[in-house]
Amino acid sequence: MDLTALRKDFPTIRSGKGVYLDSACQSLRPDKVIQAIVRYYEETPSCGGRSVHGMGAKVSITVDETREALADFFNTDDPDCYSFCKNTTEALNTIAFGLPLKKGDVIMTSDSEHNSNHVPWLILTERRGLERKYAKTTDEGEFDLEAFKESMDGTVDVVSVQHASNVTGCVMPVKEITEIAHDYGSTVVIDGAQAAPHMKVDLNDIDPDFYCISVHKMLGPSGMGVMYGRSDCLEKLRPLMYGGGTVGMTAYDSVSLMPHPEKFEAGLQDYAGIAGTKAAIEYLSDAGMENIEKHDRDLMRRISSGTEDIDGLSVLGPANPDRRGSVFSFNIDGMSPHDIAVILDEMDGIMIRSGLHCAHSLFQGKKLTGSARASVYLYNNNEDIDRFCNALRQAAEIFGGKS
């Protein structure tokens, strides 16, 4: 399937608003998603799960259908294992602070996690006296599975790792990690923010206890995320927030909580966002996740060949572009990452990210002050990549190598 034919579905691309290479931060949205959001506000701007009138019933049906679409998309049986939240960050915080962890319990993450999968565990270490362990990654960012095996034992209570890095693009062997961790009785949490938009994720096959995604990275609305958990794990997990929608009954001195997923969805939900989530999942399913993964890989190869002769260019992550997922993080001698991003935008409307990419500990470990990052998705084409490479080469020739 030629995914470039889908470019016509994206308003910002149709209007020629430059080359968007910042999808690892947030993706563009196709007409189908935008229309689903607008349709909610125009036709059913009501509350789901509470009001019994016809408009509210339609919203409730959309909520149920969205959970069903998610269960089908990730190859699981129970739609009620999917709870809506704002993003992966909220999902990870809900899990970290909801698990019954106590002083001395051991949490293992990789040494290159996004802050969303680092800071909550760090805060819990300070507040509850948890212990931290770090699984090693190689200089290129690949997960060291043998070192992980050696560091695992029965004292590790939680293993929480990213499925794919937003800096190096490396995909972690999460199925093997999960199998090893489960052999020791550890709870497994996976940050799927960077993986779910770009590859087929089979949660039945991976079998994690929890998996978290940001829908805004997968063509969906901003402020939408999903927390998946195995039913038995969700039953034991405490909510992060309490209030309307989460309770079955309250009295002046008692409260009973609803079962999942409702107990994790306090207050009125983003029903427009849920409708947009369903549309995004359907759009990705129609495009085919295998097609998207291949398309990303082809674009990464084109970036690699188009930039290999640029003086002063250094790449974070594997030298092999097939191992870089959908991100290309780099630096140029004599230029700050921020300057690179600004110059590319001003030169030819090339939109990329610069900075520490919310992975501060990774950059500290590598003794780097940050990087520039170009990230691709299904709506990018060869022309986008060539414009990026040409602009980057020109910027390096004019501004690079200067002290």
N, C-alpha and C positions, 0 to 999 in steps of 0.2 A: 504494500500500500504506500502510495506517495503522500506522505504527511504534509508536504508543502502546499498541497491543494487546500488544506484546512486554513491557510493564512487568511483567506477571505472571511472567515468567521470571527475575526478579532478586530474590533473597531479601531484600536490604536494603530494597528498595522495598516488597515485600509486607509486611514487618514495620513499615513506617512509620518508618524511622529518619531522617527529615528529608528535605531537598531537596539532592541531591548535584550540585553544580555545580563539580566539581574534576576533570573527566575528562581535561583536558590534562595533568594530573599522572599520574593512574592511573585507569583505568576500573573500573566495577563488572563483576562476572562473572555470566553467566546460569547457570542450573541445568546446562545441557549441558556447560559447561566444568568446573564443580565436580564433576559426576558422572564426567567423564573422568579427572580427577585421582584421585578416590577409587577408581575402578575399577582404575586402575593399582596402587595400594597394596593393594587387596583381592584382586585376581585375578592380577596379573603383576608383583609387586615384585621384578623381576630386572633383569639387565644385558643391554643390546642390543649386538649386534655382536661379542660375545666368547664367551659361553656357547652351547653347541650343543643344550642341552635345550629341550624344548617351550616352557617359560615364556619363556626368553630369546629364542627364535625369534619369539614373538608380539610381544615388545618391538621387535625388529629390524624387523618388518613395520610396526609403528606408526611408527617413525622414518622408514622409506622412504615410507610413505603421507603423512606430514606434509610431507616435502619435495615430493612430487608435488602436494599440495594447494596449497602455496605457489607452485609454478611455474605452476599453473593460475590461481590468484588474481591473479598479477602478469603473466600472459600471456607466459611465457617457456618455452623448450623443454626445458631441462636441469635436472632437480631437483637434481643434484649441485652446482649453482651457489649453493645455499643452505646456509649454515653456521649452526649454532645457537650462541648466546652469551647473555650475561646481559641485554643491553640495547643500545640504540643507542650509548651511551657506549663500551662495550667494543668494539663493531664499528668505530667510528671510530678508536679507539686502535689496534686491530689494523691498520687500513689505514695510518694515519699512520706508525706505527713499522715497518711491514712493507714499505713502498715503498722502493726503493733510492735514497733522496734523499741529496744531498751538499751541501757548502758552496757557497753561491751559487745553489742552486736556488730558484725563486720559487713561493710558494704564495699563491693568491688566494682569499679568502673574502669574504662580504658584511660590511658594517660592523655587522650586527645579529645575529650568530650566537649560539646557545646555547653555553655554556661547553664542552660536549662537542665542538663543532666549532670551538672557538677555542683552548682551553688546550693540546691535544696539539700543534697547530702552533706555538704559542708556545714550548712546551718544546723542540721540535725546532729552533726558531730560535735558542734559547740554546745548545743542545748541539752542533748541527751547523753553525751559521752560515747557516741558510736565510734567505731574504728574504721579507717579507710584503707583500702588496698587498691593498687593501680596495675591493671594488665598492660603490658608493654606493647607498643607499636614500633615498627621499624623506622629508620630514618625517612623512608618514603611514605610512611603512614599506614602500611599494611599491618593488620592485627597479627601478633605473634602467637599462634595457637599453641605451640609447644610450650612456650613460656607460661601461657595461661594454665595449661594442664598442670605444670609444676607448681604454680602458685595456689591452685585450688585445693581446698580441703574441707572437712566437715564444719569448720568454724565460720565459713562464709555464709551469711544469711541472705544477702541480696546481691545479684549480679545485674548491673544496669549499664547497658552499652548502646551506642548508636548503631543503626543499621548501615548507614553510609555517612561519611564525613562531609561537612559543608566546606571544608578547606582543601583537603587532598582529593576528595572524590572517592576514596577507597571504600569498597563495600566489605563489611565485616562478615565473617562466616557465622552468622547468627544461629543457624540450625545446629552446627557443631557446638557452639558456645552454650546453647540452651541444653543440649544433651548432656554435656559435661557438668554444667551447673546443677541440673536436675538429679544427676547421679549422686550429688552430694547434698541433695535436699534443699538447694538454694532457690529462692524466688527469682524469676527472670523478668526484667523490665527492658523493653527495647524502645529507643527513640527512633521512630520511623519517618521523621519529618523529611529527610532528604531522599529516602529510598522509595516510599510509597508513590510519589509522583512519576517515577522514572522506570520502574520495573514491576514485574508481576510479583506480588507478595502473597504467598500462600500460608496463611496463619495456621491452617490445619497441619501443614507439613512442618513448619518451624516450631509450632507448639510452645510459644512463650506464655508466661502468666499474664503479662500486660504488653500492649503495643499501642503507641501513641502517634498521632499524625496531625499535621496542620493542613486543613483543607485549602487554605489560601495559597499554598504552594502547588496545589494540584487543580488549578483552574477554578477553584471555588471562591466563595465570598471571603472578604477580609473579616477577621474576628471569628472564624469557625475552625474548630478542631474536633477531634474524636479520640476518646479513650476506649480502647478495647481491653477487656479482661475476661479470663476464663470465669465461668459462672461461680465456681467454688471460691475463687480468689476475690471476686467482687463481693460476695456475701460477707467476707471477713474484713473488707476494707472500709475504714471510716471515711465519711464525706469530708471534704475540705470546707464546705459551706452548708448551712442549715437554714430552713425556713419554708416558705410556701412551695408546694409541689414535692417536697422531700419527705413529708410526714403522712402517716396514715391517720393518726389521731393524737391530739394533745389535750392535757388537762393542766391545771395550775401547777401540778407537781410531777408531771410525767409526760413522756413523748414516745411514740412508736414510729419508727421510720418505714418508709415505703421500701419495697424491694428494688433491686437495680433494674433498669437504669435510672428510674425516677429519683432515687435517693441521692444521686450525684448531680441532679439538674435543678438546683435551687432557683426559685423565682421564675418569672416569665422568660421564655427562651427566645432566641433569635430565629423566629419562624421563617422570616425571609431568607436568612442564611441557611436554614435547614433545607428549604426548597431549592436554593442554589446549590447546596451540597449534592442533592439527588441529581440535579442536572449535570453537575461536573462529573460525578461518578459514571453517569450514562454516557457522557461525551468521551471520557477516557476509555470506557469499555468498547465503544464503537471504533475508536481509533486503534485499539489493541495495544496492550502494554508491551508485548514483545516487539511490536513495530516501533514504539516509542523508544525502547531501550536500544534497538539497532540504530535508529535515527540519531540519538544522542552520541552513540559511539562513532558514527560516521562523521559527525560534526567535530567531535574531539580530535579525530585523526586529521581533519582538515586544518584545525587550529594548530596542531602540532607541526604539520608540514609547512604551514604558512608562517610560522614564527621561529623556526629552528635557526634561521640565519640572522636573527636580530641581535646585534651586539649588546652585551650587558644584561641579557635576559636570563633570569633564573626561575625555575619552576618548582613550586611546592607540590610534592606528591610524586607518584610513580613516573618514570620516564616513558613507560608504555602508555599511550593515550587510552588504550582499551581498559586500563585499570583505574581511570580517572573519573568514571561515572559521567556526570554532566557538568563538572566544574573545572575551570582552568585558573588556578591561583598562581600568581607570579610577582616578581619584582624586576625593576630595571635599575642598573647602577646609576647613581646620581639623581634619581627621581624618587620622591616619596609616593607611596600608594595613592594618597589623596590627590596629588598633582597629576598622576597618570589618569585618574578617573575624570577629573575636571577637564583636562586637556582633550581627552578623547571625546567627551561630550561636546565641547566647544568646536572641535575640528570637524566632526561628522555625525553628531547626534548619537554617538556610541554610549550606551548606558550600562555601566558596570558598577561593581561594589568596591569599596576600599576600606581598610581598617583591620581590626582584629576579628571580625566576623563572629563575635560573641564566643570565641574560643581562646580566651586570653591565656589560659594555662598552657595550651599547645604552643603558642607563639613564645611565651616565656621560656618554655623548655627548649625551643629551638634558637633562643636568643635573637628573635626577630621582632621588629616593632610593628609588623603588620604585612599586608600584601594587597595587591589589586586582585580582583576576581571577576572573570567572565563566566557566566553560567548559561547553558542553553536549554531549550525545551522543544516540544514538537512543532511549534510555530516558527522556529528559526530555519533559515535555509542557507545554501552555500554563499549567496550574495551577502548575507549578513556577516558570515565568517570572513569573507574576503575583505569587506569594508573594515572590519575590526583589525585584521592583520595588517592591512595597508596603513591604517591610521596609527596603529601601535608602532610600526616600523618608522614612520615619519616622525612621530613624537620622540622615539629613542634617538633618531639621528639628530634632531634639533636640540633636545634637552638632556639627553642621557650622557653619562660619563662626566658630568660636571660636579665639582665639589662645592 
